[in-house]
């Protein structure tokens, strides 16, 4: 065996192994807002993704809500499946509570 062949075999190879999962930063946990005692005089926001059937569901939901809480008001918003931050903030400014409903 010549010295060149021996030295080529003894050369070390360094491999860098990467983690394909990446790192996900944890979002700090927050507590939900306290529940409302009742819905009398409150404004309830209804968010819908406009899928078939949601209009019927919310029509009946609103009728039942008004029957039980006649002084409650309803505001409606339609949008994409995932509510955009701007829409959520807008609805939060208008309503004391909201229902997020998606149909499929």
C-alpha positions in Angstrom: 0.0 0.0 0.0 1.5 3.3 -0.9 1.4 6.3 1.5 -0.9 8.4 -0.7 -3.6 5.7 -0.7 -3.3 5.3 3.1 -3.6 9.0 3.8 -6.7 9.4 1.5 -8.4 6.6 3.5 -7.6 8.3 6.9 -9.0 11.7 5.9 -12.0 12.5 8.1 -15.3 13.6 6.7 -17.5 16.0 8.7 -21.3 15.8 8.2 -23.7 18.4 9.5 -27.0 16.9 10.4 -29.9 19.3 10.4 -33.3 18.9 12.1 -36.0 19.2 9.5 -38.7 19.9 12.1 -37.5 23.4 12.8 -38.4 25.3 15.9 -41.8 26.6 16.9 -41.9 29.3 19.4 -44.6 28.8 22.0 -47.2 31.4 22.3 -47.8 32.5 25.9 -51.0 31.0 27.3 -53.8 33.4 28.2 -57.0 33.0 30.0 -60.3 33.4 28.2 -62.5 36.4 29.1 -65.0 35.7 31.9 -68.4 34.5 30.8 -71.3 36.9 30.7 -73.9 36.5 33.4 -76.6 36.8 30.9 -77.3 38.2 27.4 -79.9 40.8 28.3 -79.1 44.1 26.6 -75.9 42.7 25.2 -74.8 42.7 21.6 -73.9 39.3 20.1 -71.7 39.1 17.0 -72.4 36.3 14.6 -69.5 35.4 12.3 -70.1 33.1 9.3 -68.0 31.8 6.5 -71.0 32.0 4.2 -71.1 28.3 3.5 -74.5 26.8 2.5 -76.7 26.3 5.6 -75.0 28.9 7.8 -77.7 31.5 6.9 -80.4 29.1 8.0 -78.6 28.2 11.2 -78.0 31.8 12.2 -81.6 32.8 11.3 -82.9 30.2 13.8 -80.2 31.0 16.3 -81.1 34.7 16.2 -84.8 33.9 16.6 -84.1 31.7 19.7 -81.8 34.3 21.1 -84.4 37.0 20.8 -87.1 34.8 22.3 -85.0 34.2 25.4 -83.3 37.6 25.6 -85.6 40.2 23.9 -83.2 43.1 24.6 -80.2 41.5 23.0 -78.9 42.9 19.7 -77.2 41.0 16.9 -74.5 42.1 14.5 -73.5 39.8 11.7 -70.2 39.5 9.8 -69.3 37.2 6.9 -65.8 36.3 5.7 -63.4 33.5 5.1 -63.1 30.2 6.9 -60.4 31.7 9.1 -61.4 35.0 10.5 -58.9 37.7 9.7 -57.4 39.7 12.6 -59.0 42.9 11.3 -62.4 41.3 11.2 -62.1 39.8 14.7 -61.0 43.2 16.1 -63.9 44.9 14.3 -66.4 42.4 15.7 -64.9 42.7 19.2 -65.5 46.5 19.1 -69.1 46.0 18.2 -70.1 43.0 20.4 -70.1 41.8 23.9 -69.8 38.2 22.8 -69.7 36.4 19.5 -70.5 33.1 17.9 -68.0 31.8 15.3 -69.8 29.4 13.0 -68.6 27.6 9.9 -70.6 25.4 7.6 -69.5 22.5 5.4 
